[in-house]
Amino acid sequence: MSTQDNYVNPDYVPEPEKVNTKKGLEGSVIDTSSVSKVNPDTNSLIYRGYPVHDLAENCRFEEVAYLMYKSELPTAAQLAEFEKLERSYRDISKDNLNVIKALPKKCHPMDSIRTGVSFLGCEDERVWDASPATNFDKAIRLLAKIPTMVAADFRFKKGLDFIPPNKDLSLAENFFHMCFGKVPQKEVVKAFDVSLILYAEHSFNASTFTSRVVTSTESDIYSATVAGIGALKGPLHGGANEMVMHMMKEIADPAKAEQWMLDALANKRKVMGFGHRVYKKGDSRVPTMRKYAQVMADVTGESKWMRMYDSLEKVMVEKKKIYPNLDFPAGPAYFMMGFEIDFFTPIFVMARTTGWSAHIMEQAANNRIIRPLSEYIGSAQRKVTPISERR
Ligand code: COA
């Protein structure tokens, strides 16, 4: 027998009841959910009934976080109480800060935040309490503390001191404050806030499904979030926003973008920031994020990334009918905001923790362990030969 990992039994005969195996679970409906709906036919996305572009234009990220957890948009009084709590939870312990500081300088910030969230779970004495009230409280803690951990890592990796959170600032403003020591103009804060809203939730995507699988074993919210972070890190999922910017920097000149894309397609190269498992006619979130990436270009006077964006999109759509996904405008937008490229996916975590927590709570409230089947294509049953007789 071959020792290759991908060994397939040459005598394998498909089992009739399993021939409908869907690679990558494509098209499989796994469970019901009331958190969000992606409609590929109308290119739309709703969070608990509200179109995402409507939320992005009219709400702050904190309102959307509340909507995720509580299923309704908050009243002014509810938002004030929620924000007060979120702001009061922003500090992280000295021990957690030291753990982040002690990590190798070259470790990816997604690995840092995965470790930081894991440490939060170790510190919480109520780790096994998954009651709705406790999970809601933990979800707010994750929302409040993840930005502090990401910003601490951002500073430490540059050899700079930690800047503690400022409770007088919104979540988005405070993140800029903790990273750069100042809050930028309101257009920049709005563009960042919009990106958090657009990244907050997207039904049963890979990381959310991962966190639901972990929750289904009756594990805790921190473990499920750590698992979600692990899934999000990959370049086919959240990691694509970083790859988009690496690609744009590699192209460097908008005048070279068209030829670059033609070469990439000729070489069957996968172009990051394009394509989607569910949307086939365009990602519902892209027009809004494209608009705010343009705002960033106007504010900074850096027009080259959006010119490159338009050239790349034009060729890809003309030649392959494959459309940009949210990572395509988010990448250059974050770059123009001044963030290091490897912090783009941790910023995605700051947003997606809301969607993950909503799904974790939904799964916990109506749980059955998630345990699919596989179609076995390995060796037929055989007898063990004693090691002394094996050749
Ligand atoms: N660049 C070039 N070709 C692409 C492509 C891309 N970004 N995305 C899809 N395609 C092509 C595939 O090569 C395939 O062509 P083929 O039928 O000739 O082999 C076809 O489109 C279908 O793609 P497939 O990989 O089967 O789609 P999927 O549903 O399995 O994967 C993604 C979806 C998102 C993983 C995939 O589009 C991708 O890898 N995109 C780049 C990474 C990215 O931006 N991820 C963020 C997602 S929000």
Boltz pocket constraint, residues with backbone or C-beta under 6 A from the ligand:
constraints:
  - pocket:
      binder: B
      contacts: [[A, 24], [A, 235], [A, 236], [A, 237], [A, 238], [A, 240], [A, 269], [A, 270], [A, 271], [A, 272], [A, 273], [A, 274], [A, 275], [A, 276], [A, 277], [A, 278], [A, 322], [A, 325], [A, 326], [A, 327]]
      max_distance: 6.0
